[in-house]
């Protein structure tokens, strides 16, 4: 298996665990010092530091009932990114955003995650 195949498989596993709510599975994909940074000013934005905090961030995002549609897994020489379309509805508030979640890898695991959003204002309105 090439490093590109390994990165692609890691992205597939991360998305699968997120969509299934497999928090132990997500934890197994992370380095102990992993971080996840999200833009905005809402209940899930900022930087989560440490693998347990990253898992808690994923759990909190999923608790809002998101549908995580995987569009593409993109690989670079060293890292991987997920292209997603996330949707959800909470009462009258609707989330419909495209995003890229860029994962920097170390020793075959995710060391840092940075998410880029198409609609930060929409995210702020949804995650209150």
Phi and psi restraints in degrees (value plus and minus 20) as a CYANA .aco file:
   2 UNK   PHI     -97.3   -57.3
   2 UNK   PSI     146.0   186.0
   3 UNK   PHI     -83.1   -43.1
   3 UNK   PSI     -49.6    -9.6
   4 UNK   PHI     -89.0   -49.0
   4 UNK   PSI     -62.1   -22.1
   5 UNK   PHI     -82.8   -42.8
   5 UNK   PSI     -62.4   -22.4
   6 UNK   PHI     -83.6   -43.6
   6 UNK   PSI     -62.4   -22.4
   7 UNK   PHI     -85.3   -45.3
   7 UNK   PSI     -60.9   -20.9
   8 UNK   PHI     -82.5   -42.5
   8 UNK   PSI     -64.9   -24.9
   9 UNK   PHI     -83.8   -43.8
   9 UNK   PSI     -58.0   -18.0
  10 UNK   PHI     -82.8   -42.8
  10 UNK   PSI     -62.6   -22.6
  11 UNK   PHI     -82.4   -42.4
  11 UNK   PSI     -62.0   -22.0
  12 UNK   PHI     -83.8   -43.8
  12 UNK   PSI     -62.7   -22.7
  13 UNK   PHI     -86.2   -46.2
  13 UNK   PSI     -62.1   -22.1
  14 UNK   PHI     -80.5   -40.5
  14 UNK   PSI     -68.3   -28.3
  15 UNK   PHI     -82.3   -42.3
  15 UNK   PSI     -64.0   -24.0
  16 UNK   PHI     -79.9   -39.9
  16 UNK   PSI     -63.2   -23.2
  17 UNK   PHI     -86.1   -46.1
  17 UNK   PSI     -61.6   -21.6
  18 UNK   PHI     -82.4   -42.4
  18 UNK   PSI     -68.0   -28.0
  19 UNK   PHI     -85.0   -45.0
  19 UNK   PSI     -52.2   -12.2
  20 UNK   PHI    -110.3   -70.3
  20 UNK   PSI     -27.6    12.4
  21 UNK   PHI      50.1    90.1
  21 UNK   PSI      12.9    52.9
  22 UNK   PHI    -111.0   -71.0
  22 UNK   PSI      65.2   105.2
  23 UNK   PHI     -90.1   -50.1
  23 UNK   PSI     -57.1   -17.1
  24 UNK   PHI     -85.3   -45.3
  24 UNK   PSI     -56.2   -16.2
  25 UNK   PHI     -82.8   -42.8
  25 UNK   PSI     -64.0   -24.0
  26 UNK   PHI     -81.6   -41.6
  26 UNK   PSI     -64.5   -24.5
  27 UNK   PHI     -78.4   -38.4
  27 UNK   PSI     -57.0   -17.0
  28 UNK   PHI     -89.2   -49.2
  28 UNK   PSI     -37.1     2.9
  29 UNK   PHI    -110.8   -70.8
  29 UNK   PSI     -27.5    12.5
  30 UNK   PHI    -124.4   -84.4
  30 UNK   PSI     128.9   168.9
  31 UNK   PHI     -93.6   -53.6
  31 UNK   PSI     137.4   177.4
  32 UNK   PHI     -80.0   -40.0
  32 UNK   PSI     -51.8   -11.8
  33 UNK   PHI    -119.0   -79.0
  33 UNK   PSI       1.8    41.8
  34 UNK   PHI     -78.9   -38.9
  34 UNK   PSI     131.6   171.6
  35 UNK   PHI    -151.3  -111.3
  35 UNK   PSI     137.8   177.8
  36 UNK   PHI    -160.7  -120.7
  36 UNK   PSI     100.0   140.0
  37 UNK   PHI    -133.2   -93.2
  37 UNK   PSI     108.8   148.8
  38 UNK   PHI    -144.1  -104.1
  38 UNK   PSI     121.5   161.5
  39 UNK   PHI     -96.2   -56.2
  39 UNK   PSI     154.6   194.6
  40 UNK   PHI      81.6   121.6
  40 UNK   PSI    -196.7  -156.7
  41 UNK   PHI    -156.1  -116.1
  41 UNK   PSI      59.2    99.2
  42 UNK   PHI    -171.8  -131.8
  42 UNK   PSI    -192.1  -152.1
  43 UNK   PHI     -87.5   -47.5
  43 UNK   PSI     -36.9     3.1
  44 UNK   PHI    -139.4   -99.4
  44 UNK   PSI     -14.4    25.6
  45 UNK   PHI    -107.3   -67.3
  45 UNK   PSI     150.2   190.2
  46 UNK   PHI      79.3   119.3
  46 UNK   PSI    -183.6  -143.6
  47 UNK   PHI    -133.8   -93.8
  47 UNK   PSI     106.1   146.1
  48 UNK   PHI    -113.9   -73.9
  48 UNK   PSI     106.9   146.9
  49 UNK   PHI    -135.6   -95.6
  49 UNK   PSI     107.3   147.3
  50 UNK   PHI      79.5   119.5
  50 UNK   PSI     126.3   166.3
  51 UNK   PHI     -78.6   -38.6
  51 UNK   PSI     -60.7   -20.7
  52 UNK   PHI     -85.4   -45.4
  52 UNK   PSI     -58.0   -18.0
  53 UNK   PHI     -88.0   -48.0
  53 UNK   PSI     -55.6   -15.6
  54 UNK   PHI     -85.4   -45.4
  54 UNK   PSI     -63.2   -23.2
  55 UNK   PHI     -82.7   -42.7
  55 UNK   PSI     -62.6   -22.6
  56 UNK   PHI     -82.9   -42.9
  56 UNK   PSI     -57.5   -17.5
  57 UNK   PHI     -81.3   -41.3
  57 UNK   PSI     -66.4   -26.4
  58 UNK   PHI     -81.4   -41.4
  58 UNK   PSI     -62.6   -22.6
  59 UNK   PHI     -82.6   -42.6
  59 UNK   PSI     -61.9   -21.9
  60 UNK   PHI     -85.8   -45.8
  60 UNK   PSI     -64.7   -24.7
  61 UNK   PHI     -79.7   -39.7
  61 UNK   PSI     -67.4   -27.4
  62 UNK   PHI     -84.3   -44.3
  62 UNK   PSI     -49.5    -9.5
  63 UNK   PHI     -83.8   -43.8
  63 UNK   PSI     -35.8     4.2
  64 UNK   PHI    -105.2   -65.2
  64 UNK   PSI     -15.4    24.6
  65 UNK   PHI      59.9    99.9
  65 UNK   PSI       8.6    48.6
  66 UNK   PHI     -89.4   -49.4
  66 UNK   PSI     127.2   167.2
  67 UNK   PHI    -123.6   -83.6
  67 UNK   PSI      99.4   139.4
  68 UNK   PHI    -120.2   -80.2
  68 UNK   PSI      72.3   112.3
  69 UNK   PHI    -107.3   -67.3
  69 UNK   PSI      96.9   136.9
  70 UNK   PHI    -100.9   -60.9
  70 UNK   PSI     100.3   140.3
  71 UNK   PHI    -113.6   -73.6
  71 UNK   PSI     -67.0   -27.0
  72 UNK   PHI    -173.6  -133.6
  72 UNK   PSI     131.8   171.8
  73 UNK   PHI    -131.5   -91.5
  73 UNK   PSI     104.4   144.4
  74 UNK   PHI    -133.0   -93.0
  74 UNK   PSI     117.5   157.5
  75 UNK   PHI    -142.9  -102.9
  75 UNK   PSI     125.6   165.6
  76 UNK   PHI    -133.3   -93.3
  76 UNK   PSI    -190.2  -150.2
  77 UNK   PHI     -83.0   -43.0
  77 UNK   PSI     -54.7   -14.7
  78 UNK   PHI    -141.2  -101.2
  78 UNK   PSI     -37.5     2.5
  79 UNK   PHI    -154.0  -114.0
  79 UNK   PSI    -193.8  -153.8
  80 UNK   PHI    -169.2  -129.2
  80 UNK   PSI     132.5   172.5
  81 UNK   PHI    -159.3  -119.3
  81 UNK   PSI     128.2   168.2
  82 UNK   PHI    -127.6   -87.6
  82 UNK   PSI     112.3   152.3
  83 UNK   PHI    -121.9   -81.9
  83 UNK   PSI      99.2   139.2
  84 UNK   PHI    -147.1  -107.1
  84 UNK   PSI     137.0   177.0
  85 UNK   PHI    -143.7  -103.7
  85 UNK   PSI      89.1   129.1
  86 UNK   PHI    -122.0   -82.0
  86 UNK   PSI     113.5   153.5
  87 UNK   PHI    -154.9  -114.9
  87 UNK   PSI     131.5   171.5
  88 UNK   PHI    -189.7  -149.7
  88 UNK   PSI     143.0   183.0
  89 UNK   PHI    -156.8  -116.8
  89 UNK   PSI     114.2   154.2
  90 UNK   PHI    -153.6  -113.6
  90 UNK   PSI      80.3   120.3
  91 UNK   PHI      42.1    82.1
  91 UNK   PSI    -145.3  -105.3
  92 UNK   PHI    -107.6   -67.6
  92 UNK   PSI     -28.1    11.9
  93 UNK   PHI    -111.1   -71.1
  93 UNK   PSI     112.1   152.1
  94 UNK   PHI    -142.7  -102.7
  94 UNK   PSI     119.9   159.9
  95 UNK   PHI    -130.6   -90.6
  95 UNK   PSI     110.0   150.0
  96 UNK   PHI    -169.8  -129.8
  96 UNK   PSI      73.6   113.6
  97 UNK   PHI    -155.7  -115.7
  97 UNK   PSI     130.1   170.1
  98 UNK   PHI    -124.8   -84.8
  98 UNK   PSI     123.6   163.6
  99 UNK   PHI    -171.9  -131.9
  99 UNK   PSI     140.3   180.3
 100 UNK   PHI    -139.9   -99.9
 100 UNK   PSI     109.0   149.0
 101 UNK   PHI    -131.4   -91.4
 101 UNK   PSI      87.8   127.8
 102 UNK   PHI    -112.9   -72.9
 102 UNK   PSI     103.6   143.6
 103 UNK   PHI    -132.4   -92.4
 103 UNK   PSI     101.8   141.8
 104 UNK   PHI    -112.0   -72.0
 104 UNK   PSI     110.3   150.3
 105 UNK   PHI    -125.7   -85.7
 105 UNK   PSI     128.9   168.9
 106 UNK   PHI    -164.0  -124.0
 106 UNK   PSI     104.0   144.0
 107 UNK   PHI      32.7    72.7
 107 UNK   PSI      20.3    60.3
 108 UNK   PHI      58.7    98.7
 108 UNK   PSI     -10.6    29.4
 109 UNK   PHI    -149.0  -109.0
 109 UNK   PSI     146.0   186.0
 110 UNK   PHI    -104.4   -64.4
 110 UNK   PSI      99.7   139.7
 111 UNK   PHI    -118.6   -78.6
 111 UNK   PSI     -51.5   -11.5
 112 UNK   PHI    -172.9  -132.9
 112 UNK   PSI     129.3   169.3
 113 UNK   PHI    -148.1  -108.1
 113 UNK   PSI     113.3   153.3
 114 UNK   PHI    -150.8  -110.8
 114 UNK   PSI     107.4   147.4
 115 UNK   PHI    -125.5   -85.5
 115 UNK   PSI     113.4   153.4
 116 UNK   PHI    -132.0   -92.0
 116 UNK   PSI     109.6   149.6
 117 UNK   PHI    -134.1   -94.1
 117 UNK   PSI     132.0   172.0
 118 UNK   PHI    -105.4   -65.4
 118 UNK   PSI     -41.6    -1.6
 119 UNK   PHI    -164.7  -124.7
 119 UNK   PSI      60.3   100.3
 120 UNK   PHI     -84.7   -44.7
 120 UNK   PSI     -60.7   -20.7
 121 UNK   PHI     -82.0   -42.0
 121 UNK   PSI     -59.4   -19.4
 122 UNK   PHI     -85.4   -45.4
 122 UNK   PSI     -58.4   -18.4
 123 UNK   PHI     -84.9   -44.9
 123 UNK   PSI     -63.3   -23.3
 124 UNK   PHI     -79.9   -39.9
 124 UNK   PSI     -59.5   -19.5
 125 UNK   PHI     -90.8   -50.8
 125 UNK   PSI     -51.6   -11.6
 126 UNK   PHI    -102.0   -62.0
 126 UNK   PSI     -66.0   -26.0
 127 UNK   PHI    -112.2   -72.2
 127 UNK   PSI      52.4    92.4
